[in-house]
Amino acid sequence: MNKGIQEIPLRRLVSQSLKEEVYHAHLSSGLDVYVLPRHEYHQKYAVFATRYGSIDTAFVLRGQEQATLTPAGVAHFLEHKLFEGREGNVFEDFASLGASVNAYTTYGLTSYLFSATDSFYPCLGLLVDFVQEPYFTKESVEKEQGIIAQEITMYEDNSDFQVFSNLMQALYQRNPVREKIAGTVESVHCITPEVLYQCHGTFYHPGNMVLFAIGAIEPEKVARLVEEKLHNGNHSLQGEIRRLYPSEPISVDKHRIDAQMSVARPLCYIGFKDVRLKHGDELLKRQLATSLTLQLLFGKTSALYNRLYESGLIDATFDTYYTAEETFAHAVLGGSTPDPTKLEAAILAGLREARENGFTEEEFGRQKRKSIGGFLYALNSLEFIANNFVSTHFRGSSLFAYLDILKKLTLEDVERSLEEQFKEELMAVSIIQPRLE
Amino acid sequence: MFRAEEIAEGVRLHGLSTRKFKTITSKIYVQTPLGENTALTALLPLVLSRGSRGLPTMQAIASHLADLYGARFGSDVAKIGERHCLEFYYEIADSAYVGKDAEPLDGGMAMLGELICRPRIEGNGFYPQYVGQEQHNLVNLINSLIDNKRSYAVQQFYRVMFADEPFSTYKYGTVQEVRQVTPPALLGHYREIMAQNPIDIFVVGDVDLVALKEKWQKELSELRDGYHPLPLVRDHPTPGEIKKVQEEGDLQQGILLMGYRTPTFYDSPDYYKLLVYSGVLGAFPHSKLSINVREKASLAYYVWAQLEATKGFLMINAGIHPDNYAKAVEIILDQIDAINQGKVSSEELEATKRGLINGVLTMEDNAIAMIDRAMIGAVNGVFRDTKETINAIRQVSKEDLIEQGRQLQLDTIYFLKGHPEDAPMGRDRGKEGAAN
């Protein structure tokens, strides 16, 4: 094979509790490659991701003093646009190999992925190539503006999406998480090939990326192929990317946002901003502890959930979750309700009651068992493993640590979370009422 | 591939023993004819999941499930062709991963039997409080269909295309039907379908199928009585004039749906020819619809074609700007014409076949996907293993596509027309461009 390439050392990480192992290689370009062999599956899955999401709209280019500001929606636009290579549509290249390729953009990252049952290595080569080879023209950017405008309009017609994005606007004053990931029809029209090249050059450096592959595949072969692909590129060390995030005040922007849409029943989401941000395993621990707390407070096993359901104030659409990144964190709960104001009051009363009474060891143990089981379910999906491995990696932790951190959580951790989070003054409510004809 | 065995009259156990997954997944379907007693069937999964004899409240059920390492239980109704199926889903962690105190087969499967076979009853009906509350919830669910414009459009499209056929039935029924349900009527319906209708039990995971068979035989022995097989509907009405319906909706986008009738059903030997046809047309990003409507004309974010072969129709679905209706319909019709005239490159055909085969193999990595596919087979009375499926896909030729295309008959063009000028409400639009 390629003589220019030295043997690539692979590190083997084993999780006894998961009965899984993962191989790690740090390539000369700065890229981290992880491979998790799963021999009994037909599907083989690879993700190539950059730590560049919708919130990375301001940054300082190397050798410059001035900040570069970009329109909302560039990360997502780039994600669309990379699929059009110099030689045509990337979808067709994967299709000719019988694989399916896709991508998604979140607040914090952009992921490109494919799923194949054979031709894994040619697909892997294609993946690395198309993500690393930008090609934008004025015409192709204009054409994409039309497609993305339809995507944005599709979201705008979705009431769950609207109630959520209104909640982000209420919770945050300045953090770009309050903008929609795809941007707006207006912001997307400000995007030019130059902006795209600049952002690609900054954020698609292998040192800012990670590649994860899973399936009946050989770790050495994966690492070698990716090394060969990136070997010839000019990946001189770039150093840290200086991302600029506006400093977010502690308080929320608004306590309540009301909107109207063509829906049959009111929709109500309640958010709690979490201002004590973490990194790495601490962040993962906080995420797991807070999610457990939410389950204890408002999950189906809680007395409060059952009381609210019986009274008709909530129905099966009621759900809760907590999300934590290095630059923002919040809990969200809600669903359809006949009376958003009453629901808000009931949630606050439930919180006060739980703070007075605390949780029992029995309740805590039950929820913990439930969470452990839930994680095992998720591990049946190669897609889940791949996508979550990547997002956990960018947060400075590891998916392999998940189960161990979860198992070590104590009742005190959960009670601390109850005390420190879910503050009434950091709460915001987003409501969509049926539009009156 | 599942091993199917009739364990009681009309009850089939489809088992797949494997160590591939970290959980054991089970799904149970009770088939009923679509369009009869819709509201009663739709209410059952809701009321059954509220409480059983041994676990009388939702909280008791949830706590028990959590104790079994977060076993999952779900219930709903599904529409497969002209069957309205009661559907139960259950998944439990394999004891190899969570420790000795979890007993998947005994504790786990007993739980499922408890919830399905021993409902909470008062007098001669289901527990009235649960029936009342779930009637209320179901009415809300039916009224909320309008909240999701894409689902709403599909249901409206069915109402137009299948106006005089059971397939137009919304799977949750109508508000009026739901309101008329009484606890005794619901219990009567439950007992009748549990006694007489086809039941399919699917299990995937590391389980002892012999022990499981005995368990279910015991669970169902008291309920089963006088099995009534259901006939398979194979009507193929010839469309007259194309039905064109436009409806104004309170949305910004326009949702376009087009429906073609086909005489090729799931159990036909020609099924895979039509499957490849719909793939070339619109199942993939490389398909004709995506390339021409999305990539070339920039008219849509999503546009795809989908085959419902138990009922026998092909549906095309696109989200477009309301002003582009005529243009989009024209391009879509052109794509159908192109295939029917044999304008399909060998690359297109090959890529589609590879994509479909990739999908078939990928399904084998997902227990629920395997079960859902096998259930379509159970309704249609035909089970095809993966090898047979892949071979059938490989053999499809361009001529087969032309032959299938000539049998397609355009029946309905439905358009839910939005108002792009309506600004979304309640937001300060001025602020949004601030990131520029």
Contacts between the chains, C-beta under 8 A, distances in Angstrom:
chain1	res1	chain2	res2	distance
A	17	B	97	7.9
A	18	B	97	7.8
A	19	B	97	7.4
A	40	B	19	7.7
A	40	B	20	4.7
A	41	B	20	7.1
A	41	B	365	4.8
A	42	B	361	4.1
A	42	B	362	6.5
A	42	B	364	5.5
A	42	B	365	5.7
A	43	B	361	7.1
A	43	B	362	4.8
A	43	B	365	4.6
A	57	B	435	5.4
A	69	B	435	7.5
A	69	B	436	7.8
A	70	B	435	7.7
A	71	B	435	5.9
A	71	B	436	4.8
A	72	B	432	7.5
A	72	B	435	3.9
A	72	B	436	7.6
A	89	B	285	7.9
A	89	B	286	7.3
A	89	B	291	7.4
A	89	B	295	6.5
A	91	B	284	7.5
A	91	B	285	3.7
A	91	B	286	5.1
A	91	B	290	7.7
A	92	B	286	4.6
A	92	B	347	7.9
A	92	B	351	7.0
A	95	B	284	6.0
A	95	B	285	7.2
A	95	B	286	3.8
A	95	B	351	3.8
A	95	B	352	7.7
A	95	B	354	7.2
A	95	B	355	5.8
A	96	B	347	6.3
A	96	B	350	7.1
A	96	B	351	5.1
A	96	B	354	7.4
A	97	B	354	7.0
A	98	B	351	7.3
A	98	B	353	7.9
A	98	B	354	2.7
A	98	B	355	6.0
A	98	B	357	6.2
A	98	B	358	4.7
A	99	B	354	8.0
A	99	B	358	6.3
A	100	B	284	7.3
A	100	B	285	8.0
A	100	B	355	6.6
A	100	B	358	6.5
A	100	B	359	7.9
A	101	B	285	7.8
A	115	B	358	7.3
A	115	B	362	6.3
A	116	B	358	6.5
A	117	B	357	7.3
A	117	B	358	5.0
A	117	B	361	4.1
A	117	B	362	6.4
A	143	B	295	7.9
A	143	B	298	4.8
A	144	B	298	7.9
A	146	B	298	3.7
A	146	B	299	7.5
A	147	B	294	6.2
A	147	B	298	5.6
A	147	B	300	7.4
A	147	B	301	5.6
A	148	B	301	7.4
A	150	B	253	6.9
A	150	B	299	7.5
A	150	B	300	5.7
A	150	B	301	4.1
A	150	B	319	6.1
A	150	B	320	6.9
A	150	B	321	6.6
A	151	B	301	3.9
A	153	B	252	4.8
A	153	B	253	4.7
A	153	B	319	7.8
A	153	B	321	7.6
A	153	B	420	7.3
A	154	B	253	5.5
A	154	B	301	5.9
A	154	B	302	7.4
A	154	B	319	5.1
A	156	B	252	5.6
A	156	B	424	5.2
A	157	B	149	5.1
A	157	B	251	4.3
A	157	B	252	5.6
A	157	B	253	5.5
A	157	B	418	7.2
A	158	B	148	7.4
A	158	B	149	7.6
A	159	B	147	5.3
A	159	B	148	7.8
A	162	B	424	6.8
A	166	B	426	6.9
A	166	B	427	6.7
A	169	B	427	7.2
A	176	B	435	6.8
A	179	B	432	7.2
A	179	B	435	5.8
A	183	B	435	7.6
A	184	B	432	4.9
A	184	B	433	6.7
A	186	B	432	7.0
A	186	B	433	4.9
A	186	B	436	8.0
A	187	B	432	7.2
A	187	B	433	5.9
A	187	B	435	6.1
A	187	B	436	5.9
A	190	B	436	5.2
A	257	B	426	6.7
A	257	B	427	8.0
A	258	B	426	6.0
A	259	B	424	7.6
A	259	B	425	5.1
A	259	B	426	2.8
A	259	B	427	6.8
A	260	B	425	4.7
A	260	B	426	6.3
A	261	B	250	7.6
A	261	B	424	7.7
A	261	B	425	6.7
A	262	B	146	6.5
A	262	B	147	7.9
A	262	B	249	7.5
A	262	B	250	3.4
A	262	B	251	7.0
A	263	B	144	7.2
A	263	B	146	7.1
A	263	B	147	4.4
A	264	B	140	7.3
A	264	B	143	4.1
A	264	B	144	4.6
A	264	B	145	7.8
A	264	B	146	5.6
A	264	B	147	5.9
A	265	B	140	6.0
A	265	B	143	7.1
A	265	B	144	6.0
A	265	B	147	7.7
A	267	B	147	7.8
A	299	B	62	7.4
A	300	B	58	6.8
A	300	B	59	7.4
A	300	B	62	3.8
A	301	B	59	6.3
A	301	B	62	4.4
A	301	B	63	4.9
A	301	B	66	5.4
A	302	B	59	7.9
A	303	B	59	7.0
A	305	B	59	7.9
A	306	B	57	7.0
A	306	B	58	5.8
A	306	B	59	4.5
A	309	B	58	6.8
A	310	B	133	7.1
A	312	B	133	6.9
A	312	B	136	6.4
A	315	B	137	5.1
A	315	B	140	6.5
A	316	B	137	7.0
A	336	B	140	6.9
A	336	B	144	6.8
A	366	B	63	6.4
A	366	B	66	4.5
A	366	B	67	5.7
A	367	B	66	6.5
A	369	B	66	6.3
A	369	B	67	6.5
A	369	B	69	5.0
A	369	B	70	6.4
A	369	B	98	7.7
A	370	B	65	7.6
A	370	B	66	4.0
A	370	B	69	7.0
A	370	B	70	3.4
A	371	B	70	6.7
A	372	B	69	6.1
A	372	B	70	7.1
A	372	B	93	7.8
A	372	B	98	6.4
A	373	B	68	7.5
A	373	B	69	3.4
A	373	B	70	3.2
A	373	B	71	6.9
A	373	B	92	7.7
A	373	B	93	4.4
A	373	B	98	6.5
A	374	B	70	4.8
A	376	B	22	4.7
A	376	B	23	6.3
A	376	B	69	7.6
A	376	B	93	4.8
A	376	B	94	7.7
A	376	B	97	5.3
A	376	B	98	6.9
A	377	B	22	7.5
A	377	B	23	5.4
A	377	B	70	7.7
A	377	B	72	7.0
A	377	B	91	6.2
A	377	B	93	7.1
A	379	B	22	5.5
A	380	B	21	4.9
A	380	B	22	5.8
A	380	B	23	6.1
A	380	B	366	7.5
A	380	B	367	7.1
A	381	B	366	7.2
A	382	B	365	6.8
A	432	B	426	7.9
A	435	B	250	6.7
A	435	B	425	7.2
